[in-house]
Amino acid sequence: MKMKPINVGLLGIGTVGGGTWEVLARNGDEIRRRAGRAIRIVRVADKDLRKARKLVKGKAAVSADAFHVVRAPDVEIVVELIGGTTVARELVMEAIRQGKHVVTANKALLARHGNAIFAAARKKGVMVAFEAAVAGGVPIIKALREGLTANRIEWIAGIINGTSNFILSEMRDKGISFAEALADAQKRGYAEADPTFDIAGVDAAHKLTILSALAFGTPMQFGKCSTEGIQALTSADIAYAEELGYRIKLLGITKNTGKGIELRVHPTLVPVRRLIANVEGVMNAILVKGDAVGATLYYGAGAGSLPTASAVVADLVDVTRLITADPEHRVPHLAFQPDSLSDAPILPMDEVVTCCYLRMRVLDKPGVLSRITRILAESKISIEAMVQKEAGAGEPSVDIVMVTHRALERNVDRAIARIEKLPTVVEPVTRIRLESLL
Amino acid sequence: MKMKPINVGLLGIGTVGGGTWEVLARNGDEIRRRAGRAIRIVRVADKDLRKARKLVKGKAAVSADAFHVVRAPDVEIVVELIGGTTVARELVMEAIRQGKHVVTANKALLARHGNAIFAAARKKGVMVAFEAAVAGGVPIIKALREGLTANRIEWIAGIINGTSNFILSEMRDKGISFAEALADAQKRGYAEADPTFDIAGVDAAHKLTILSALAFGTPMQFGKCSTEGIQALTSADIAYAEELGYRIKLLGITKNTGKGIELRVHPTLVPVRRLIANVEGVMNAILVKGDAVGATLYYGAGAGSLPTASAVVADLVDVTRLITADPEHRVPHLAFQPDSLSDAPILPMDEVVTCCYLRMRVLDKPGVLSRITRILAESKISIEAMVQKEAGAGEPSVDIVMVTHRALERNVDRAIARIEKLPTVVEPVTRIRLESLL
């Protein structure tokens, strides 16, 4: 039986939308041979009509009104690639109301409004697919929701923001400062003019929120994600870490501790022998620890036109396959059946236990170290490794760098506050968390 | 609507079968919350009845007759974990005749008889799932068949045999010989008493055959896979490779060249900076290059009881989800619709183009090198790097090591034959292929 093509409405034909158009055009035959059915974009919405028309060359109807495309009777699947959480949200909700399936790459939208969107989709019996929302073309959503279904997921640790990983790679490789590396990333188009979302960890927190919900079967809880960016990292910290056998990566980490779920994005020291420590430039990698499978890792381009389009089109094929099937045959949006979600709480950051890297700038005087180590001992923090630098000629202060054993965040906070009050400690203490990822 | 549990018949409760039993018992609730339906093993077949009964503890009917389990009316899905290509084949074919779905970890069976098995399954409208057949718990089958559907796959290069990767890691780490590393692997249970399948590359060739068929939409063509094992590798080669910036891995490589499909397993020099060069011990990793997504990598435990069971149970969940759906909604066995398979030929090995590492043991006399380089030039092989060792005191012969640019295999074969005829070349030439994996 020859099935008729499936008709798609594309909202936004910018970087990812243009890539989606290109992939469907270029590999259309290959995709039809896989899906058993052609997938074609019949309508495109974009504010820039001229650009859209130039790309589409008359092969799809072009409109400046995205709602018009969403409501067009010939559109069966809506691909939302506009971004943001205002208009995009209305468009996705309207598509669901119209009984249309949705494919989106919008992590901010799902992390913030996913619960409402999935509930509405469920009521209407439509699918909302979002492989492109995390790690671009890497099929991590599919791995988590389907490939690892047999496992109780223990934790996930991922490099899920390519911009910040590029900046950290550059800082280490070239020994340059954060500001220089950021400027370089902007020059190459890897960072936006306003890079806050990327470097402050917000983009990674959006993606981590999605991964955490899928891993542990909880609703999205973006508001409870603890987020720290890479802006304060110095070349000195990167060099000290290297000296101690670690590399600094901006990781999104989520872990089921039994008492609650950790949900945190922060710079992290990782042993240099781990594969994930060697993920360089704009690449993404996600390490998933399951109780049966052990640690698995998924690596690839986390952004960019064609890699992200790869995920959008994979979702289109998935939706196409199941479009006439009973909703019960579909993989649940949040990996677990909607009536089986977990209410495990998110653990507050001060209850998290990690190892730490601490760098303290102190006056080069006798007794300084013993006062610091006493504070740490009183806070139940034990030291695994220490490097004390010789003072440069004429320099009154030196760096002391320590790696601690596992300690409660609250205790570390208190110890740092006490250490910073010592008259011999001349700068705020730098604390970077450390994960062995075993 | 509450759905009744799905009933599974388990054939073989050894390493992987026992793991499957354990995972379903341990994570049964988690799996039900995902699948929307409980999955339970109701019958187990094993020749060792005592062992089976001890594991199963009365929670499933135990039989020594696997055909009995296959034919039992209460069994809806048959899990084949017996291995081999004789009885296992009859059991799988009988299950299909009975209209039952099959989950198997049997790569040898699929690589050799997959075409007949999938054809029979298609006629009967049943699923044959085989995630566990390649790379244990790493969901690489799912990634290839579903996650990367948007892509024209260009090539795949994988470490898909943990035993040989362990041996190579040990040889490099400890500077020991192949025989010593093999003995170590056997002592730790990573290698069988007869390790031929693993070290000769046959197991990797089975898995590569499956990956290649899925990537390029061709039938299984195991008989045409070119296979070379790791038995002849020396510590000297590993050390020279390291010196030149490469690591030696047993890779399964399949590539669509346009003229045909390369299908080859052999030791391979890989630049040490590539992630895959840093995959150590029994771990597996598969690098997949798609035209849209670029290079993606999938890493994890490629064998073992629980990791392999993780894949078996993921397949059980997939089959459970789609068991009452129309067959047309299912992902096709070989990734492409059965009427859309490609007839691209497998390229004979002598038409393959690669870079090469060549080690030649020569008498330490003037003029030797110039004769060798002339032969290479006449064979259209150009040299990218060379290391000539100083002869040890009193040693009459020395090693010359070269890395060539890309050259046609046939030309390299001829050049090697000519070089080996030179009276100043005292040992057979060692040739190891080199891939930059970009």
HADDOCK unambig.tbl for C-alpha pairs under 7 A between the chains (distance, minus, plus):
assign (segid A and resid 23 and name CA) (segid B and resid 150 and name CA) 6.96 0.50 0.50
assign (segid A and resid 23 and name CA) (segid B and resid 292 and name CA) 6.96 0.50 0.50
assign (segid A and resid 27 and name CA) (segid B and resid 150 and name CA) 6.96 0.50 0.50
assign (segid A and resid 27 and name CA) (segid B and resid 151 and name CA) 6.88 0.50 0.50
assign (segid A and resid 27 and name CA) (segid B and resid 152 and name CA) 6.72 0.50 0.50
assign (segid A and resid 31 and name CA) (segid B and resid 149 and name CA) 6.48 0.50 0.50
assign (segid A and resid 31 and name CA) (segid B and resid 150 and name CA) 6.07 0.50 0.50
assign (segid A and resid 33 and name CA) (segid B and resid 336 and name CA) 5.47 0.50 0.50
assign (segid A and resid 33 and name CA) (segid B and resid 337 and name CA) 5.69 0.50 0.50
assign (segid A and resid 33 and name CA) (segid B and resid 340 and name CA) 5.58 0.50 0.50
assign (segid A and resid 34 and name CA) (segid B and resid 335 and name CA) 5.98 0.50 0.50
assign (segid A and resid 34 and name CA) (segid B and resid 336 and name CA) 4.16 0.50 0.50
assign (segid A and resid 34 and name CA) (segid B and resid 337 and name CA) 5.59 0.50 0.50
assign (segid A and resid 36 and name CA) (segid B and resid 337 and name CA) 6.02 0.50 0.50
assign (segid A and resid 137 and name CA) (segid B and resid 293 and name CA) 5.44 0.50 0.50
assign (segid A and resid 138 and name CA) (segid B and resid 296 and name CA) 6.63 0.50 0.50
assign (segid A and resid 139 and name CA) (segid B and resid 143 and name CA) 6.45 0.50 0.50
assign (segid A and resid 139 and name CA) (segid B and resid 147 and name CA) 5.12 0.50 0.50
assign (segid A and resid 142 and name CA) (segid B and resid 147 and name CA) 6.88 0.50 0.50
assign (segid A and resid 143 and name CA) (segid B and resid 139 and name CA) 6.45 0.50 0.50
assign (segid A and resid 146 and name CA) (segid B and resid 314 and name CA) 6.63 0.50 0.50
assign (segid A and resid 147 and name CA) (segid B and resid 139 and name CA) 5.12 0.50 0.50
assign (segid A and resid 147 and name CA) (segid B and resid 142 and name CA) 6.87 0.50 0.50
assign (segid A and resid 147 and name CA) (segid B and resid 314 and name CA) 5.87 0.50 0.50
assign (segid A and resid 148 and name CA) (segid B and resid 310 and name CA) 6.80 0.50 0.50
assign (segid A and resid 148 and name CA) (segid B and resid 314 and name CA) 6.30 0.50 0.50
assign (segid A and resid 149 and name CA) (segid B and resid 31 and name CA) 6.47 0.50 0.50
assign (segid A and resid 149 and name CA) (segid B and resid 314 and name CA) 5.40 0.50 0.50
assign (segid A and resid 150 and name CA) (segid B and resid 23 and name CA) 6.96 0.50 0.50
assign (segid A and resid 150 and name CA) (segid B and resid 27 and name CA) 6.96 0.50 0.50
assign (segid A and resid 150 and name CA) (segid B and resid 31 and name CA) 6.08 0.50 0.50
assign (segid A and resid 150 and name CA) (segid B and resid 310 and name CA) 5.28 0.50 0.50
assign (segid A and resid 150 and name CA) (segid B and resid 313 and name CA) 5.47 0.50 0.50
assign (segid A and resid 150 and name CA) (segid B and resid 314 and name CA) 5.49 0.50 0.50
assign (segid A and resid 151 and name CA) (segid B and resid 27 and name CA) 6.88 0.50 0.50
assign (segid A and resid 151 and name CA) (segid B and resid 310 and name CA) 6.68 0.50 0.50
assign (segid A and resid 152 and name CA) (segid B and resid 27 and name CA) 6.71 0.50 0.50
assign (segid A and resid 152 and name CA) (segid B and resid 30 and name CA) 6.99 0.50 0.50
assign (segid A and resid 275 and name CA) (segid B and resid 275 and name CA) 6.49 0.50 0.50
assign (segid A and resid 275 and name CA) (segid B and resid 278 and name CA) 6.99 0.50 0.50
assign (segid A and resid 278 and name CA) (segid B and resid 275 and name CA) 6.99 0.50 0.50
assign (segid A and resid 292 and name CA) (segid B and resid 23 and name CA) 6.96 0.50 0.50
assign (segid A and resid 292 and name CA) (segid B and resid 306 and name CA) 4.91 0.50 0.50
assign (segid A and resid 292 and name CA) (segid B and resid 307 and name CA) 5.46 0.50 0.50
assign (segid A and resid 292 and name CA) (segid B and resid 310 and name CA) 5.83 0.50 0.50
assign (segid A and resid 293 and name CA) (segid B and resid 137 and name CA) 5.44 0.50 0.50
assign (segid A and resid 293 and name CA) (segid B and resid 301 and name CA) 6.91 0.50 0.50
assign (segid A and resid 293 and name CA) (segid B and resid 306 and name CA) 6.04 0.50 0.50
assign (segid A and resid 293 and name CA) (segid B and resid 307 and name CA) 3.85 0.50 0.50
assign (segid A and resid 293 and name CA) (segid B and resid 310 and name CA) 5.69 0.50 0.50
assign (segid A and resid 294 and name CA) (segid B and resid 307 and name CA) 6.78 0.50 0.50
assign (segid A and resid 295 and name CA) (segid B and resid 300 and name CA) 6.02 0.50 0.50
assign (segid A and resid 296 and name CA) (segid B and resid 138 and name CA) 6.65 0.50 0.50
assign (segid A and resid 296 and name CA) (segid B and resid 299 and name CA) 5.32 0.50 0.50
assign (segid A and resid 296 and name CA) (segid B and resid 300 and name CA) 4.30 0.50 0.50
assign (segid A and resid 297 and name CA) (segid B and resid 298 and name CA) 5.78 0.50 0.50
assign (segid A and resid 297 and name CA) (segid B and resid 299 and name CA) 4.86 0.50 0.50
assign (segid A and resid 297 and name CA) (segid B and resid 300 and name CA) 6.43 0.50 0.50
assign (segid A and resid 298 and name CA) (segid B and resid 297 and name CA) 5.77 0.50 0.50
assign (segid A and resid 298 and name CA) (segid B and resid 298 and name CA) 4.90 0.50 0.50
assign (segid A and resid 298 and name CA) (segid B and resid 299 and name CA) 6.56 0.50 0.50
assign (segid A and resid 299 and name CA) (segid B and resid 296 and name CA) 5.31 0.50 0.50
assign (segid A and resid 299 and name CA) (segid B and resid 297 and name CA) 4.86 0.50 0.50
assign (segid A and resid 299 and name CA) (segid B and resid 298 and name CA) 6.56 0.50 0.50
assign (segid A and resid 300 and name CA) (segid B and resid 295 and name CA) 6.02 0.50 0.50
assign (segid A and resid 300 and name CA) (segid B and resid 296 and name CA) 4.30 0.50 0.50
assign (segid A and resid 300 and name CA) (segid B and resid 297 and name CA) 6.43 0.50 0.50
assign (segid A and resid 301 and name CA) (segid B and resid 293 and name CA) 6.90 0.50 0.50
assign (segid A and resid 306 and name CA) (segid B and resid 292 and name CA) 4.92 0.50 0.50
assign (segid A and resid 306 and name CA) (segid B and resid 293 and name CA) 6.06 0.50 0.50
assign (segid A and resid 307 and name CA) (segid B and resid 292 and name CA) 5.45 0.50 0.50
assign (segid A and resid 307 and name CA) (segid B and resid 293 and name CA) 3.84 0.50 0.50
assign (segid A and resid 307 and name CA) (segid B and resid 294 and name CA) 6.76 0.50 0.50
assign (segid A and resid 310 and name CA) (segid B and resid 148 and name CA) 6.81 0.50 0.50
assign (segid A and resid 310 and name CA) (segid B and resid 150 and name CA) 5.28 0.50 0.50
assign (segid A and resid 310 and name CA) (segid B and resid 151 and name CA) 6.68 0.50 0.50
assign (segid A and resid 310 and name CA) (segid B and resid 292 and name CA) 5.83 0.50 0.50
assign (segid A and resid 310 and name CA) (segid B and resid 293 and name CA) 5.70 0.50 0.50
assign (segid A and resid 313 and name CA) (segid B and resid 150 and name CA) 5.46 0.50 0.50
assign (segid A and resid 314 and name CA) (segid B and resid 146 and name CA) 6.61 0.50 0.50
assign (segid A and resid 314 and name CA) (segid B and resid 147 and name CA) 5.86 0.50 0.50
assign (segid A and resid 314 and name CA) (segid B and resid 148 and name CA) 6.30 0.50 0.50
assign (segid A and resid 314 and name CA) (segid B and resid 149 and name CA) 5.39 0.50 0.50
assign (segid A and resid 314 and name CA) (segid B and resid 150 and name CA) 5.47 0.50 0.50
assign (segid A and resid 321 and name CA) (segid B and resid 329 and name CA) 4.99 0.50 0.50
assign (segid A and resid 322 and name CA) (segid B and resid 329 and name CA) 5.76 0.50 0.50
assign (segid A and resid 325 and name CA) (segid B and resid 325 and name CA) 6.46 0.50 0.50
assign (segid A and resid 329 and name CA) (segid B and resid 321 and name CA) 4.99 0.50 0.50
assign (segid A and resid 329 and name CA) (segid B and resid 322 and name CA) 5.75 0.50 0.50
assign (segid A and resid 335 and name CA) (segid B and resid 34 and name CA) 5.99 0.50 0.50
assign (segid A and resid 336 and name CA) (segid B and resid 33 and name CA) 5.47 0.50 0.50
assign (segid A and resid 336 and name CA) (segid B and resid 34 and name CA) 4.15 0.50 0.50
assign (segid A and resid 337 and name CA) (segid B and resid 33 and name CA) 5.69 0.50 0.50
assign (segid A and resid 337 and name CA) (segid B and resid 34 and name CA) 5.59 0.50 0.50
assign (segid A and resid 337 and name CA) (segid B and resid 36 and name CA) 5.99 0.50 0.50
assign (segid A and resid 340 and name CA) (segid B and resid 33 and name CA) 5.58 0.50 0.50
